[in-house]
Amino acid sequence: MARNPAAAPCHIFEMYRSSFRHWQRSANEPDGERVVKCSQVMEARNVSGENEHIE
């Protein structure tokens, strides 16, 4: 196996290492649209009286 840990996933998914690294970094960043939708769901749940945490 190659020394570079990104080499195997890049080979499997047929993508460049730079693209894989960009995807890997951006996966940890919150998506603006998702944050808005999650806050709307939490607000609706608070209004309805549901306080149980769901992920």
Steps between C-alpha positions, in 0.01 A plus 500: 500500500615854434647716774250778439176429695295679233635279221263206555174700512615706202569185301168341598291809420716601202567852623805722547653528848440876506128443432486234771672729750266789414198271548643369827557852638162632387316203655582644845373848415133573568285544190307829517181353357512207742554733798194707401282190457614353833422825681153510339435142613616578854279810510197301380568231760524761776168652392333158494630416848733218397823527697653160421838519324516320164805472272 
